[in-house]
Amino acid sequence: MSPVEMLSGYRYHSLPELSGKRDPVHSRLSITRTVRVQLHEEFCRLDIDLQSVIRAAFAKVLLGYIDSTEFLFGEQRSTPNDGTSSLGLLRLSLSGCDNWVAFAQHVKQQASAYEDVSLEHVRSNLGLPPETNPLPARFIQGAFDSATPAYFDGLLALGIPRTRTDGEPYLSSEGSERVELSVVCDSAIMSEPALQNYVEQVCATVHFICTNPAVSPASVIPLPSNLMSAYEEDYDSSRAHVAVDWLMHNAATRPDAIAHEIYSTLEEPPVLLSYAELNSRSNALANWFTKHGVQLEDKVAVCRARDEHFYVANAALFKCGACYVSIDPELPSERRQFIVRDSGAKFVVTTASLAPDFGDVALVPENAKVARDISEQPSDDICLAQLDSLAYLLYTSGTTGTPKGCLLNHRGLYWAIEAMCAYPRPVTNPNTDKRLALASIAFDVHISEICQTWCLGIRLVSAPRYEILADLQENLINLGITHAGMVPSMIEATLSGPDDLPLKYLVSGGEKISDSLLRKWANHPSLILANFYGPTEATIGCTSRLIRQSDRKENIGHPFPSCRAYVVDANMNIVPRGNPGELVVEGPLVGRGYHNLPEVTAKAFKKWPTLESNTYCTGDLVRMMPDDTIEIMGRIDTQIKLRGVRIESEGVSNVLRKASEQPLDIATLIAKHPESGSDLLVSFVAFGDRQISVAERRSGHVELAHDFPPTLMRH
């Protein structure tokens, strides 16, 4: 195959970014390993040498990293210099090769047909800009040491071992072949641990090919476990207990400590709820629920703002063994009623103004008769919840526009909160510190805010969100907030910097972190900046990291101690470490599934890797790094993320389709208008009937208000 034929139709692939650094520097890394193998007789019969097998192994490993079946390699047969010399081309493809013998023969044939071509010719034919290296991966026959340092910038190179040199035997006495395999790489492409991982994978692949010639090169090679994308650490599972145990412990040991500081408005003094009062009132309400027929795992909803009744109800439901269902009071009435119907809620703790939405199941704690009945119940400690019973049911977006209810248990909640408190615990003073309640109760983060304060023994400060955000910097100071969590875009839009704030601990997740935010907030001597990642289906979070200025934006940290994490292909095969694939998590953090949706549950929740396992397929495209951290690369489905909120783009499109009597073509995506400083969720709509009137086009806006929360409606 001539160079012209090799370049025809080829789609350029860059090397993966595995430096682990936000701003990596260029330097030369080199690793040499001695490989001793014995070629299978099938290779010998076809006169396929070890050089071809090593090239094939190197190509197989790299193809996995870029998630492709073909790659254009350079072949350097003279002493490397600054990159101006000519090279040969090898367009290696797994397609059409049924086994390793065929692929190695394919490699040998291309290497034998060496023909010089200039880098500029390759770059021009591929339509690449002048600064792009058109052949970032190369096979080099020659002395690495004679190359200038700049030669290896942006390059991954395999030194092709020669056969007999200086009389040294190429074959050992056992008939095996021994060669030194050398790989050189730019540190801006791979860190030293990443390169070590890569070279070990190449060596293991060479051994596998030599002994398994009939296996398909497209299949996943069973590498040693340390070279695969699997995080499996042991932890002490016996420590788990229900989250309300933290509340009751604080009530017993620090009864007068404040659990909640609640502002109906920042213009008025707050309601202060001590741990003792919260505990006794929630005990009484838990007994009331039990008296009125609420049993283990029965659904009970709470639909009201974060006032004292909200927090008492939340704790009471955890205590009586019910399953807490949160309903944001700002949701459209139809959506609120849907959640109550779908969940089968026995009661809805709400306000007098919202009670008509819920009919006979509405429970208004302020009602004189209800308040009197609750006050007459025993207030001694009660806890009927079990570790494996349901703790809460939280509704997320769905691909059909209908919310999906996700079922989570108490065991998972304990392990999530334990992991989330690991970073702030060393700097927390229970006698003085305060956490700001900022998350909407439509999202599971609000449960984390509540339970983390119980675990740390601090107080949770609540106020109307719009008042807090009106001047967040000043309000954090005035309220004495030491612990807070928000998405990066909110930090940049509302806070000038950490120097004048009482903050000790700031959680920022849900979005990539900008360089300007890192410069201001990371590595600050008096502030811990942390990041957490996790879908609702895995109990709020499952990975975490401390954020440093040098970290890559894509890195979401290590899995929690109680979380086993894997990166898999479409067939649930664990992929080699460094390869992209879907993140799946296993362990107690994983929920039961989706409420009343067995088919949807079966697609996302698996009994894998064993029948005793409880695993969730996140849909996130990731790669696992050598240090067990995970870098997120995107999605494998239509789910998108806006300001930390996961949104099913197809679900939004389906709601739009249902709102119109006319057939619609719709694409929903995140876009940024040139005049807007932030990302927007935009749906592009094309009507099938060009004659439709302007009035008919606009009529859908009224219908959408019934299904979309106010935050998704643009007026």
C-alpha positions in Angstrom: 0.0 0.0 0.0 1.5 3.3 -1.1 1.6 6.4 1.2 -1.2 8.0 -1.0 -3.4 4.9 -0.4 -2.6 4.9 3.3 -3.7 8.5 3.7 -6.8 8.2 1.6 -9.9 8.3 3.8 -8.0 8.2 7.1 -9.5 10.1 10.0 -6.8 11.7 12.2 -6.6 10.6 15.8 -4.7 12.5 18.4 -3.1 10.8 21.4 -5.0 10.8 24.7 -4.1 13.3 27.4 -2.8 11.2 30.2 -0.4 13.6 31.9 -2.7 14.1 34.9 -1.8 17.8 34.9 -3.8 20.8 34.0 -0.8 22.5 32.4 1.7 19.7 31.7 5.3 20.5 30.7 7.3 18.9 27.9 10.0 16.5 28.9 11.2 13.1 27.8 10.2 10.0 29.7 11.7 6.6 28.8 11.0 3.1 30.1 12.7 -0.1 29.1 11.5 -3.6 29.9 13.0 -7.0 29.0 10.6 -9.3 27.4 11.2 -13.1 27.1 8.7 -14.9 25.0 8.4 -18.0 22.7 6.5 -17.5 19.5 3.8 -19.9 18.7 4.5 -22.2 15.8 1.8 -20.6 13.8 3.9 -17.4 13.6 7.0 -19.3 12.8 5.3 -21.2 10.0 4.4 -17.9 8.3 7.8 -16.4 9.1 6.3 -13.7 11.3 9.0 -12.3 13.5 8.9 -11.0 17.0 9.3 -7.4 15.8 6.0 -7.7 14.0 4.3 -9.1 17.1 5.7 -6.3 19.3 4.4 -3.7 16.8 1.0 -5.5 16.8 0.9 -5.4 20.7 1.9 -1.7 20.8 -0.8 -0.9 18.2 -3.4 -3.0 20.1 -2.8 -1.1 23.3 -2.9 2.3 21.7 -6.0 1.5 19.7 -7.8 0.8 23.0 -6.7 4.1 24.5 -8.1 6.1 21.5 -11.2 3.8 21.2 -10.6 3.1 17.5 -9.9 0.1 15.3 -7.2 1.8 13.2 -4.3 4.2 13.6 -1.7 5.7 11.3 1.8 5.1 12.7 5.1 6.6 11.6 8.1 4.3 11.0 11.5 5.9 11.6 14.4 4.0 10.3 17.2 6.6 10.6 18.5 8.4 13.6 15.7 10.6 15.0 16.3 14.4 14.8 14.0 17.4 15.2 11.3 15.8 13.0 12.4 17.1 9.6 13.4 13.7 8.3 11.2 11.4 6.3 9.3 8.5 7.7 7.4 5.4 6.5 3.7 4.9 7.2 1.9 2.0 8.8 -1.9 2.2 8.7 -2.8 -0.6 11.1 -6.4 -1.7 11.3 -8.0 -4.5 13.4 -10.8 -4.7 10.9 -10.6 -7.8 8.6 -8.1 -9.6 10.9 -9.7 -12.7 12.3 -6.8 -13.6 14.6 -3.5 -12.4 15.9 -1.6 -14.3 13.2 -3.5 -12.3 10.5 -2.9 -9.0 12.3 0.8 -9.6 12.8 1.1 -10.6 9.2 -0.7 -7.3 8.3 1.8 -5.4 10.4 4.8 -7.2 8.8 3.5 -6.6 5.3 3.1 -2.9 5.9 6.5 -2.6 7.6 8.2 -4.4 4.7 6.6 -2.0 2.1 8.5 1.0 3.7 8.4 4.1 1.6 9.6 7.5 2.6 7.1 10.3 3.0 7.6 13.8 4.6 5.7 14.9 7.7 4.5 17.9 5.8 3.1 15.7 3.1 1.2 13.7 5.7 0.0 16.9 7.5 -1.2 18.5 4.2 -3.1 15.3 3.1 -4.9 15.0 6.4 -5.8 18.8 6.4 -4.1 19.4 9.7 -2.8 22.8 11.0 1.0 23.4 10.9 1.4 22.9 14.7 -0.2 19.5 14.7 2.0 16.4 14.7 0.5 14.2 12.0 2.2 11.0 13.3 2.1 11.3 17.1 2.9 7.5 17.5 5.9 6.0 15.9 8.1 2.9 15.6 11.7 3.9 15.7 14.7 1.8 14.6 17.7 3.7 15.9 19.3 5.2 18.9 16.8 7.2 21.1 19.7 8.9 22.8 20.9 10.7 19.7 17.6 12.5 19.3 17.2 16.1 20.5 14.8 16.6 23.4 12.4 18.5 21.2 12.0 15.5 18.9 9.8 13.8 21.5 7.4 16.7 22.1 3.9 15.4 21.6 5.2 11.9 20.7 4.8 8.3 21.8 7.5 6.1 20.3 8.4 2.4 20.5 12.0 1.4 19.9 12.0 -1.6 17.6 14.3 -4.2 19.0 17.0 -5.5 16.6 17.6 -9.2 16.2 21.3 -10.2 16.7 23.7 -7.5 17.9 27.3 -7.9 18.9 27.1 -11.6 18.9 24.5 -11.7 21.7 22.2 -14.7 21.2 18.7 -13.7 20.2 17.4 -17.1 21.2 17.8 -18.4 24.8 18.7 -22.0 25.6 15.0 -22.6 26.2 14.1 -21.6 22.7 12.5 -18.3 23.9 13.4 -14.9 22.5 14.6 -12.2 24.7 14.4 -8.5 23.7 14.5 -5.1 25.4 11.4 -3.2 24.7 11.9 0.6 25.0 9.1 3.2 24.9 9.8 7.0 25.0 7.0 9.5 25.5 6.5 13.2 26.0 5.5 13.9 29.7 2.8 16.2 28.3 1.1 13.1 26.8 1.6 10.6 29.6 2.8 10.9 33.2 5.5 8.5 34.3 2.9 6.3 36.1 0.7 6.3 33.0 3.7 5.4 30.8 4.7 2.6 33.2 1.1 1.3 33.0 1.1 1.5 29.2 4.4 -0.3 28.8 3.3 -3.1 31.2 0.2 -3.5 29.1 2.3 -3.8 25.9 4.5 -6.4 27.5 1.5 -8.4 28.8 -0.1 -8.1 25.3 3.1 -9.5 23.6 3.0 -12.5 25.9 -0.7 -13.1 25.2 -0.3 -12.8 21.4 2.6 -15.2 21.3 0.6 -17.9 23.1 -2.9 -17.2 21.7 -2.5 -16.8 17.9 -6.1 -17.8 17.1 -7.8 -15.2 19.3 -9.5 -12.2 17.6 -7.4 -9.0 18.0 -10.6 -7.1 18.5 -11.4 -8.9 21.8 -10.4 -7.6 25.2 -7.2 -9.2 26.4 -7.2 -10.5 30.0 -4.4 -8.5 31.4 -3.2 -8.7 35.0 -5.8 -7.2 37.3 -3.6 -4.2 38.2 -3.6 -3.2 34.5 -7.3 -3.3 34.2 -9.9 -0.6 35.0 -11.1 -1.9 38.3 -11.0 -0.3 41.7 -11.8 -2.9 44.4 -10.7 -1.9 47.9 -11.8 -3.6 51.2 -13.7 -1.6 53.8 -15.2 -2.4 57.2 -18.9 -2.9 56.3 -19.8 -3.5 60.0 -19.5 0.2 60.9 -22.7 1.2 59.1 -25.7 2.6 60.9 -28.8 4.7 60.0 -28.2 8.4 59.6 -30.6 9.5 62.4 -28.2 7.8 64.9 -26.0 10.9 64.4 -28.9 13.2 65.2 -29.8 11.2 68.4 -26.2 11.1 69.5 -26.0 14.9 69.3 -29.3 15.2 71.1 -27.9 13.0 73.9 -24.4 14.5 74.2 -25.0 18.2 73.2 -28.7 18.8 73.7 -28.5 22.6 73.6 -26.4 22.8 70.5 -28.2 24.3 67.5 -29.1 21.9 64.7 -31.0 24.4 62.5 -30.9 28.2 62.1 -33.9 29.0 59.9 -34.8 32.3 58.4 -38.2 32.9 56.8 -36.6 36.1 55.6 -33.1 37.6 56.2 -34.9 40.7 57.5 -36.2 38.9 60.6 -34.5 36.9 63.4 -34.2 33.1 62.8 -36.0 30.2 64.3 -33.4 28.2 66.3 -34.0 24.5 66.6 -31.7 22.7 69.0 -30.6 19.1 68.6 -32.7 18.1 71.6 -35.8 19.8 70.3 -35.4 18.5 66.8 -34.9 15.0 68.2 -37.9 15.1 70.5 -40.3 16.7 68.0 -39.2 14.2 65.3 -39.7 11.4 67.7 -43.3 12.5 68.4 -44.0 12.9 64.7 -42.5 9.5 63.9 -44.9 8.0 66.5 -47.8 9.9 65.0 -47.0 8.4 61.6 -46.8 4.9 63.1 -50.1 5.4 64.9 -51.7 6.4 61.6 -50.6 3.3 59.8 -47.3 4.2 58.2 -45.2 1.1 58.1 -41.7 0.2 57.0 -40.9 1.6 53.5 -44.3 3.3 53.1 -43.9 6.4 51.0 -44.5 9.8 52.7 -43.8 13.1 50.8 -42.7 16.5 52.1 -43.7 19.5 49.9 -42.9 22.7 51.6 -40.0 25.2 52.0 -37.2 24.5 54.4 -38.8 25.6 57.7 -38.8 23.9 61.1 -41.7 21.6 60.1 -39.7 20.5 57.0 -36.7 19.4 59.0 -38.8 17.8 61.8 -40.7 15.8 59.1 -37.6 14.7 57.3 -36.0 13.3 60.6 -39.3 11.7 61.6 -39.7 9.8 58.4 -36.1 8.4 58.7 -37.0 7.4 62.3 -40.3 5.7 61.7 -38.9 3.6 58.8 -40.9 5.4 56.1 -39.5 6.3 52.7 -39.0 10.1 52.4 -40.2 11.6 49.1 -39.1 15.2 48.5 -41.3 17.4 46.3 -40.1 20.9 45.4 -43.0 23.3 46.1 -41.9 25.4 43.1 -42.6 22.5 40.7 -45.7 22.9 38.5 -48.9 21.6 40.2 -49.2 18.8 37.7 -45.7 17.6 38.4 -46.2 17.7 42.2 -49.4 15.7 41.8 -47.7 13.2 39.5 -45.0 12.4 42.1 -47.7 11.8 44.8 -49.7 9.5 42.6 -46.7 7.7 41.2 -45.0 7.2 44.6 -48.3 6.1 46.3 -47.6 8.5 49.1 -49.7 7.8 52.2 -49.2 11.4 53.4 -47.8 14.7 52.1 -46.4 17.0 54.7 -47.2 20.4 53.3 -48.7 23.9 53.9 -52.3 25.1 53.9 -51.8 26.9 50.6 -50.5 23.7 48.8 -52.8 21.2 50.6 -55.6 21.4 48.0 -53.2 19.9 45.5 -53.0 16.7 47.5 -56.5 16.1 48.8 -57.0 13.6 51.6 -53.3 12.7 52.0 -52.3 16.3 52.8 -50.9 16.8 56.3 -50.5 20.4 57.6 -48.5 20.4 60.8 -49.6 23.9 61.7 -53.2 22.8 61.8 -54.3 23.1 65.4 -55.9 19.7 65.7 -52.9 18.0 63.9 -50.4 19.9 66.1 -52.2 18.8 69.3 -52.4 15.2 68.2 -48.7 15.1 67.4 -47.7 16.8 70.7 -49.6 14.1 72.6 -47.3 11.3 71.1 -44.3 9.9 73.0 -41.1 11.8 72.4 -38.7 9.1 73.5 -36.1 8.0 70.9 -37.6 5.8 68.2 -35.9 4.3 65.2 -37.7 1.6 63.2 -35.6 2.0 60.0 -33.3 -0.8 59.0 -30.0 -0.5 57.1 -31.4 -2.1 54.0 -34.8 -0.5 54.1 -35.6 2.5 51.9 -34.5 5.9 53.1 -35.8 8.1 50.3 -37.4 8.2 46.9 -36.1 11.0 44.6 -37.4 11.8 41.2 -35.0 12.5 38.3 -35.6 13.5 34.7 -36.6 10.8 32.3 -36.1 10.2 28.5 -39.8 10.3 27.9 -40.3 13.6 29.8 -41.8 11.6 32.7 -39.8 11.7 36.0 -38.2 8.5 37.2 -38.3 7.8 40.9 -35.0 6.4 42.3 -35.1 4.2 45.4 -32.2 4.6 47.9 -31.6 2.8 51.2 -30.2 3.7 54.6 -27.0 1.7 54.2 -26.0 3.6 51.1 -26.9 6.9 52.8 -24.6 6.2 55.7 -21.6 5.3 53.5 -22.2 8.4 51.3 -22.3 10.8 54.3 -19.3 9.1 55.9 -17.2 9.7 52.8 -18.5 13.2 52.3 -17.5 14.2 55.9 -13.9 12.9 55.5 -12.5 16.1 54.1 -14.3 18.7 56.3 -14.0 16.7 59.6 -10.4 17.7 60.5 -11.2 21.4 60.2 -14.7 21.4 61.8 -15.5 22.8 65.2 -19.0 21.6 66.2 -19.4 24.5 68.6 -19.1 27.3 66.1 -19.4 26.0 62.5 -22.3 26.4 60.2 -23.3 24.8 56.9 -25.4 26.7 54.4 -28.5 25.0 53.0 -28.4 26.0 49.4 -29.6 23.0 47.3 -33.2 22.7 46.0 -35.1 19.9 47.7 -35.7 18.5 44.2 -32.1 17.3 44.3 -30.5 14.7 46.6 -27.8 17.2 47.7 -30.3 18.7 50.1 -30.3 15.3 52.0 -26.6 15.4 52.1 -26.6 18.9 53.6 -28.9 17.7 56.4 -27.1 14.5 57.2 -23.6 16.0 57.0 -24.6 18.5 59.7 -25.8 15.7 61.9 -22.6 13.7 61.3 -20.3 16.7 62.0 -22.5 18.0 64.8 -22.8 21.5 63.3 -25.8 23.7 62.5 -27.5 24.0 59.1 -28.5 27.6 58.1 -31.6 27.9 55.9 -33.1 31.0 54.2 -35.0 31.8 51.0 -32.6 31.0 48.2 -33.3 34.2 46.2 -32.4 36.3 49.3 -29.2 34.3 49.9 -28.0 34.6 46.3 -28.9 38.3 46.1 -25.6 39.0 47.8 -24.0 35.7 48.6 -20.6 37.1 49.6 -22.1 39.5 52.2 -24.6 36.9 53.4 -21.8 34.3 54.0 -20.0 36.8 56.1 -23.1 38.0 58.1 -24.3 34.5 58.7 -20.9 33.1 59.7 -21.0 30.3 57.1 -18.0 28.0 57.4 -19.2 25.1 55.2 -20.9 25.4 51.8 -21.4 23.7 48.5 -22.3 25.1 45.0 -21.5 24.6 41.4 -18.4 26.4 39.9 -20.4 28.8 37.8 -22.2 30.1 41.0 -19.0 30.6 42.8 -17.6 32.7 39.9 -20.8 34.7 39.5 -21.4 35.5 43.2 -18.1 35.4 45.1 -15.1 37.5 44.7 -12.6 35.3 46.5 -12.0 33.4 49.8 -9.8 36.0 51.6 -12.6 37.9 53.4 -15.0 34.9 54.0 -15.4 32.7 57.1 -15.4 29.6 54.8 -13.3 26.7 55.9 -14.7 24.1 53.5 -16.2 24.6 50.0 -17.6 21.8 47.9 -17.8 22.5 44.2 -19.0 20.0 41.7 -21.3 19.3 38.8 -19.3 21.3 36.3 -15.7 21.7 35.1 -13.8 24.2 37.1 -12.3 27.2 35.3 -8.7 28.4 35.5 -9.7 31.7 37.1 -11.6 29.8 39.9 -8.6 27.6 40.6 -6.3 30.5 40.8 -8.5 32.2 43.5 -9.7 29.2 45.5 -7.4 26.2 45.1 -4.4 25.8 47.4 -5.7 28.5 49.8 -4.1 28.1 53.2 -7.3 28.5 55.2 -9.8 26.8 52.9 -10.4 23.2 51.8 -11.8 23.0 48.2 -13.3 19.6 47.4 -15.1 18.1 44.5 -17.7 15.3 44.6 -19.2 13.3 41.7 -22.1 10.9 41.7 -25.5 10.2 40.1 -28.7 10.1 42.2 -28.8 6.3 41.6 -25.6 5.9 43.6 -26.7 7.8 46.7 -25.7 11.4 46.1 -21.9 10.8 45.4 -19.4 8.0 44.8 -16.1 9.8 44.0 -14.2 12.7 45.5 -11.0 14.7 45.4 -9.3 17.7 47.0 -8.9 20.3 44.3 -5.4 21.6 43.5 -4.4 24.1 40.9 -2.5 21.5 38.9 -5.4 19.1 38.6 -7.1 18.5 35.3 -10.7 19.7 35.0 -11.9 16.2 34.0 -10.6 14.4 37.1 -13.4 13.5 39.5 -11.2 11.8 42.1 -11.1 8.5 43.8 -14.1 6.2 44.4 -15.4 6.3 48.0 -14.1 3.6 50.3 -17.4 1.7 50.1 -17.6 1.9 46.3 -16.1 -0.5 43.8 -15.7 1.1 40.4 -15.1 -0.4 36.9 -14.8 0.9 33.4 -16.5 -1.4 30.9 -17.2 -1.7 27.2 -20.6 -2.1 25.6 -20.6 -5.8 26.5 -19.7 -5.2 30.2 -16.1 -6.4 29.7 -13.7 -4.5 32.0 -11.4 -2.5 29.7 -7.6 -2.1 30.2 -6.7 0.8 32.5 -6.5 4.1 30.5 -9.1 2.9 27.9 -12.3 4.9 27.7 -15.5 3.2 28.6 -18.7 3.4 30.7 -18.3 3.9 34.5 -20.2 1.3 36.5 -20.2 1.4 40.3 -20.9 -1.4 42.7 -21.6 -1.7 46.4 -23.9 -0.3 49.1 -24.2 3.1 47.5 -26.1 1.7 44.6 -29.9 2.0 45.0 -32.6 -0.6 44.4 -33.7 0.8 41.0 -36.5 3.0 39.6 -39.9 2.9 41.3 -42.5 0.9 39.3 -40.1 0.8 36.2 -38.8 -2.7 36.1 -37.7 -2.6 32.5 -35.8 0.7 32.9 -34.3 -0.7 36.1 -33.1 -3.8 34.4 -31.2 -1.7 31.8 -29.3 0.4 34.4 -29.0 -1.8 37.4 -27.1 -5.1 37.1 -26.2 -8.2 39.1 -22.6 -7.9 38.0 -19.8 -8.9 38.2 -21.4 -11.6 40.4 -25.0 -12.5 41.1 -24.6 -11.1 44.6 -23.4 -7.7 43.3 -25.5 -4.5 43.1 -24.2 -2.4 40.2 -25.3 0.8 38.5 -24.3 1.7 34.9 -23.8 5.5 35.1 -23.8 6.3 31.4 -20.7 8.4 31.9 -17.8 7.9 29.5 -14.6 7.9 31.6 -11.1 6.5 31.9 -9.4 5.1 35.0 -5.9 6.6 35.7 -2.9 4.7 37.2 -3.6 6.3 40.7 -7.2 5.0 40.7 -8.7 8.4 40.0 -11.3 8.7 37.3 -11.4 11.3 34.4 -14.8 12.0 32.9 -14.9 12.4 29.1 -18.6 12.8 28.4 -21.8 10.7 28.1 -22.7 7.6 26.2 -26.4 8.7 25.9 -28.4 11.9 25.5 -28.1 13.0 29.1 -26.6 16.5 29.6 -25.6 18.6 32.5 -26.4 22.3 33.1 -25.1 24.1 36.2 -24.7 20.8 38.0 -28.2 19.4 37.2 -28.5 16.3 35.1 -31.1 16.7 32.3 -32.3 14.1 29.8 -32.2 16.1 26.6 -34.5 13.7 24.9 -36.9 14.0 27.7 -37.1 17.8 27.2 -37.6 17.2 23.4 -40.4 14.7 24.2 -42.2 17.2 26.4 -42.1 19.7 23.5 -43.5 17.2 21.1 -46.4 16.4 23.4 -47.2 20.1 23.7 -47.8 20.4 20.0 -50.6 19.0 17.8 -48.2 19.4 14.8 -45.3 17.0 14.1 -42.0 18.4 15.2 -38.3 17.8 14.6 -36.5 18.8 17.8 -32.9 18.8 19.0 -32.1 19.8 22.6 -28.6 20.8 23.6 -26.5 23.1 25.7 -25.3 26.2 23.8 -23.8 29.6 24.6 -25.1 32.7 22.9 -22.4 35.2 21.9 -24.1 37.8 24.1 -24.6 35.5 27.1 -21.9 34.7 29.6 -23.4 31.4 30.7 -24.5 28.1 29.1 -28.2 27.8 28.1 -30.4 24.8 27.5 -31.8 25.4 24.0 -34.3 23.3 22.0 -34.3 23.9 18.2 -37.7 23.2 16.8 -38.7 22.6 13.1 -42.4 22.4 12.2 -43.4 19.8 9.6 -46.2 22.2 8.3 -44.8 25.4 7.0 -48.2 27.0 6.9 -48.7 26.9 10.7 -49.6 30.3 12.2 -47.5 32.3 14.6 -50.2 32.0 17.2 -50.2 28.2 16.9 -46.4 28.2 17.3 -46.6 30.2 20.5 -49.5 28.3 22.0 -47.2 25.5 23.2 -45.7 27.9 25.8 -48.8 27.6 28.0 -48.8 23.8 27.8 -45.1 23.6 28.7 -45.6 25.6 31.9 -47.6 22.6 33.2 -44.7 20.2 32.7 -41.5 22.2 33.1 -40.2 23.7 36.3 -39.9 27.5 36.2 -36.1 27.2 35.9 -36.5 25.7 32.4 -39.0 28.2 31.1 -37.7 31.4 29.4 -40.2 34.2 29.1 
